[in-house]
Amino acid sequence: MANESVEIHAPIVDGFSKAEQWLTNNSDLLVQYGVNIISAILILFIGNIVVKAVANSVSKLLRKKKMDKAVVEFIHGIVRYTLFVIVLIAALSRIGVQTASVVAVIGAAGLAIGLALQGSLSNFAAGVLIVGFRPFKSGDYVEIGGVAGSVDSIQIFQTILTTPDNKMVVVPNSSVIGSPITNYSRHATRRIDHVIGVSYGADLKKTQEVIRKTLEADERILKEPGTTIGVVALADSSVNFVVRPWVRTEQYWDVYFDSLQAITEALDAEGIEIPFPQMDVHLNKVDS
């Protein structure tokens, strides 16, 4: 039994001896690789912290110079990703990967990815154009390709909008550049367009005067340019007046709702009817 035990465990003992001998011969190499790997991990960890700090510092500096929030976030993204790529190359070079080879591989991969992701590259290029030409800024209320909302940020590949009912809408930058952009916040003043219909039996001059006095009583309505009030259409059921006062852009919706209600109440108080859609039917009796 003793001899059998020695024969069974002898290969294992021999294997351990070879492994121990290999570790002894290559201990310096293992230590070097271990140090390099730990150094690469530290470079990634510390480098990531430094990258975030530098990117945040750039953002703070740009904000102090009162640069638009959307532009600040776009530049922040470019700085952060660029610096992180540099840190990644430094970490790879630490573990023995040739930097020149890495750059060549990244270049080749970039070309292949660029061909496969042409849409993403076009979004990036469009983002640069948006930041350069600035058709809108953060906080502006815009309509882009049928989507309306306030601009929250301009990122590397997309623009973020917040709708009036607090929904986030992500619009690719290429779609922003490739479609008409309506910026409702660019100018200091806006015109309100109301269409008020009154009955055909109403006194039109009196109606016009009632509407004008109602609008003049609201101090938020601007004196210049003047308010336009006039008959715009003879509709099926009413004579339609167009009412176009001017207000400051930030007060547009408040004045829109308040003026519409005030005009309706004023016309009702003066006995001027605002008719609902109706149709007159005439019957002709024919004798047999």
Order of alpha helices (4+ residues) and beta strands (2+ residues): alpha-alpha-alpha-alpha-alpha-beta-beta-beta-beta-alpha-beta-beta-beta-alpha-beta-beta-beta-alpha
